[in-house]
Amino acid sequence: MTLVEAVEDAEDAPGHRLPGRMELAFVLPASSRLRVIAPTHANDPGAFLAHQVARVPKDLRAHVQRVIFHVGGTNASGSYAALVDLFIALGSKGMPLRQRMLDTAKRLLNRGQYQALVGKLDSGLRATDSIPCAPASMLSKGTRGTGTLVERLDRHETPHLQDPLDEARSYLEYGQLDEARTLLESALLSEPSRMELHLELLAIYRATLDLESFSAMWKLQDPARNPAADAWLETADNLSTQVIAGH
């Protein structure tokens, strides 16, 4: 079964087969319906899928599951963010899949969001491209205009020590968001200059809309030792906007 066939199988209404030739990179072996989206012990399937996309950007099944999940829940911001991440992961490839997922979520997108993604169907989307803000995106670099607000740095491996970042990601893989958040908060207090700890923790705050925990942790940050100050400010703005919109 190809990924396209799996997507069609996941929809309630029959759809038309996508035009063009499927690229071999996007063919999956036989699998169950894409509505099975996360382990049964995951507290928040949407957050679980977001972190799966962040950990393995090329996991197309997770991308498609995430789009379908948010569209099914009529979550406009989640649907747009899921599409942005899918477009970034595929780049200029997989146009039929990108078109199909965009059509699936079209009714939930505003005019600016839809036009921005339609404009990237041919060329593909890069993480640093300027598009309407997607606060819940895991792969976008958070650009407005041409300025990059967040830059991920390569992590230095410590093979003989248990890295709190690796441990936190193991929690995330099984949907244990609270455990991962607590571990990262503790690690960040011990290593406040470590950029990747900041970025991973901020990703959890954005995915869970946990403004309370974010605010408490932000008060403990030393601006002089915070390498991700811009990312914290951006997340504060995004969380405030999302929480207000939710009410």
C-alpha positions in Angstrom: 0.0 0.0 0.0 1.4 3.4 -0.9 1.2 6.4 1.4 -1.4 8.0 -1.0 -3.6 4.9 -0.8 -3.3 4.9 3.0 -4.4 8.5 3.1 -7.3 7.8 0.9 -8.3 4.9 3.1 -8.2 7.2 6.2 -10.8 9.5 4.7 -14.5 8.9 5.1 -15.5 10.1 1.7 -13.9 8.5 -1.4 -11.4 10.8 -3.1 -9.7 10.9 -6.5 -6.4 9.3 -7.0 -3.6 11.8 -7.1 -2.2 12.6 -10.5 1.4 11.9 -11.5 4.0 9.3 -10.5 4.6 8.4 -6.9 8.2 8.9 -5.8 9.8 5.8 -4.4 10.9 7.7 -1.3 7.3 8.1 -0.3 6.1 4.6 -0.6 5.3 2.8 2.7 4.9 -0.9 3.3 1.5 -2.2 4.2 0.2 -0.4 7.3 -2.9 0.2 9.3 -5.2 3.1 8.8 -3.6 6.5 9.5 -6.3 7.4 12.1 -4.3 5.2 14.5 -2.1 8.1 15.5 -0.3 7.4 18.8 0.3 4.8 21.5 -2.8 4.3 23.6 -0.9 5.7 26.7 -0.2 9.1 25.0 -2.1 11.8 26.9 -2.3 14.2 24.0 -2.1 12.6 20.5 -1.6 16.0 18.9 1.4 16.8 21.1 2.8 13.3 20.7 2.7 13.6 16.9 4.2 17.1 17.0 7.2 15.8 18.9 7.5 12.8 16.7 7.7 15.2 13.7 10.3 17.2 15.6 12.4 14.1 16.4 12.1 12.4 13.0 11.2 15.1 10.4 11.2 12.5 7.5 8.5 10.4 9.2 5.8 11.0 6.6 3.3 8.8 8.4 3.5 11.0 11.5 3.0 14.1 9.3 -0.1 12.8 7.6 -1.5 11.4 10.8 -1.0 14.9 12.4 -2.8 16.7 9.6 -5.7 14.2 9.7 -5.9 14.5 13.5 -6.1 18.3 13.5 -8.5 18.5 10.6 -10.8 15.9 12.2 -10.8 18.0 15.4 -11.4 21.3 13.4 -8.2 22.7 14.9 -7.3 25.5 12.5 -3.9 26.5 14.0 -2.9 22.8 14.5 -3.9 22.0 10.9 -1.8 24.9 9.5 1.2 24.0 11.6 1.0 20.4 10.5 0.9 21.4 6.9 3.8 23.7 7.3 5.9 21.0 8.8 4.9 18.5 6.1 5.8 21.0 3.4 9.2 21.7 5.0 9.9 18.0 5.4 9.2 17.2 1.8 10.8 20.3 0.3 10.2 20.4 -3.4 9.3 16.6 -3.5 6.1 14.8 -3.0 3.9 17.5 -4.6 0.9 15.2 -5.0 0.9 14.4 -1.3 1.3 18.1 -0.3 -1.5 19.1 -2.6 -3.8 16.4 -1.2 -3.1 17.3 2.4 -3.6 21.0 1.6 -6.9 20.3 0.0 -7.9 18.2 3.0 -7.3 21.1 5.4 -8.3 24.0 3.1 -11.6 24.8 4.9 -9.7 25.5 8.1 -7.1 27.8 6.7 -7.4 31.6 6.3 -6.8 33.2 3.0 -3.2 34.2 3.8 -2.2 30.7 5.1 -3.7 29.0 2.1 -2.2 31.3 -0.5 1.2 31.0 1.2 1.2 27.2 0.9 -0.3 27.2 -2.6 2.6 29.5 -3.6 5.1 26.9 -2.3 3.6 23.8 -4.1 6.0 24.1 -7.1 9.2 25.3 -5.4 8.8 23.7 -2.0 9.0 25.3 1.5 12.2 25.9 3.5 12.3 26.2 7.2 13.5 29.8 6.9 11.0 31.0 4.3 8.8 33.9 5.3 5.2 32.7 5.7 2.2 33.5 8.0 3.2 32.6 11.6 2.7 29.0 12.6 3.2 28.9 16.4 2.7 25.2 16.7 5.2 24.3 13.9 8.0 22.0 15.0 10.3 22.6 11.9 9.8 26.2 11.0 12.7 28.4 12.1 10.2 31.1 13.2 10.9 33.8 10.6 9.0 37.0 10.1 10.2 38.8 7.1 13.7 37.7 6.6 15.1 37.5 10.1 15.7 34.2 11.7 14.5 34.2 15.3 15.5 30.7 16.3 18.4 28.7 15.1 19.0 25.1 16.1 22.5 24.2 17.0 24.1 20.8 16.6 24.2 18.8 19.9 27.6 17.6 21.2 27.3 13.9 22.0 28.4 12.6 25.4 28.3 8.8 24.8 29.5 7.8 28.2 26.9 10.0 30.1 23.1 9.8 30.2 22.2 13.0 28.4 19.0 14.6 29.9 18.0 15.7 26.4 18.1 12.1 25.1 16.2 10.9 28.2 13.6 13.6 27.7 13.2 12.6 24.0 12.6 9.0 25.1 9.8 10.2 27.3 8.3 12.2 24.4 8.5 9.1 22.2 6.0 7.4 24.5 3.8 10.5 25.0 5.1 11.2 28.5 5.1 15.0 28.2 4.9 15.9 31.8 8.0 13.7 32.6 9.9 15.2 29.7 9.0 18.8 30.7 10.0 18.2 34.3 13.3 16.6 33.3 14.2 19.4 30.9 13.3 22.1 33.4 15.6 20.6 35.9 18.4 20.1 33.3 18.0 23.7 32.1 18.5 25.1 35.6 21.8 23.1 35.8 23.0 24.0 32.3 21.4 27.3 31.4 23.7 28.0 28.5 22.8 24.9 26.6 20.7 26.0 23.6 19.1 22.6 22.7 17.6 22.3 26.2 15.9 25.6 25.8 14.6 24.8 22.3 13.2 21.3 23.3 11.5 22.7 26.5 10.0 25.6 24.5 8.7 23.1 21.9 6.9 21.3 24.8 5.4 24.5 26.1 4.1 25.4 22.6 2.7 22.0 21.9 0.8 21.8 25.2 0.0 25.5 25.5 1.3 25.4 29.0 1.5 29.1 29.7 1.6 28.6 33.5 4.7 26.3 33.5 6.4 28.6 30.8 5.9 31.7 32.9 7.2 30.0 36.1 10.3 28.8 34.2 10.9 32.1 32.5 11.1 33.9 35.8 14.0 31.7 36.7 16.0 32.6 33.6 19.1 34.8 33.8 19.0 37.0 30.7 22.8 37.3 30.7 23.2 33.5 30.4 20.2 32.7 28.2 21.4 31.9 24.6 17.8 31.5 23.4 16.3 34.8 24.7 14.7 35.6 21.3 13.1 32.1 21.3 11.6 32.6 24.8 10.2 36.0 23.8 8.7 34.5 20.6 7.2 31.6 22.6 5.7 34.0 25.1 4.0 35.9 22.3 2.8 32.7 20.7 1.4 31.2 23.9 -0.3 34.4 24.9 -2.0 34.6 21.5 -3.0 30.9 21.5 -4.4 30.9 25.1 -6.4 34.1 24.5 -7.8 32.7 21.2 -8.7 29.5 23.0 -10.8 31.4 25.5 
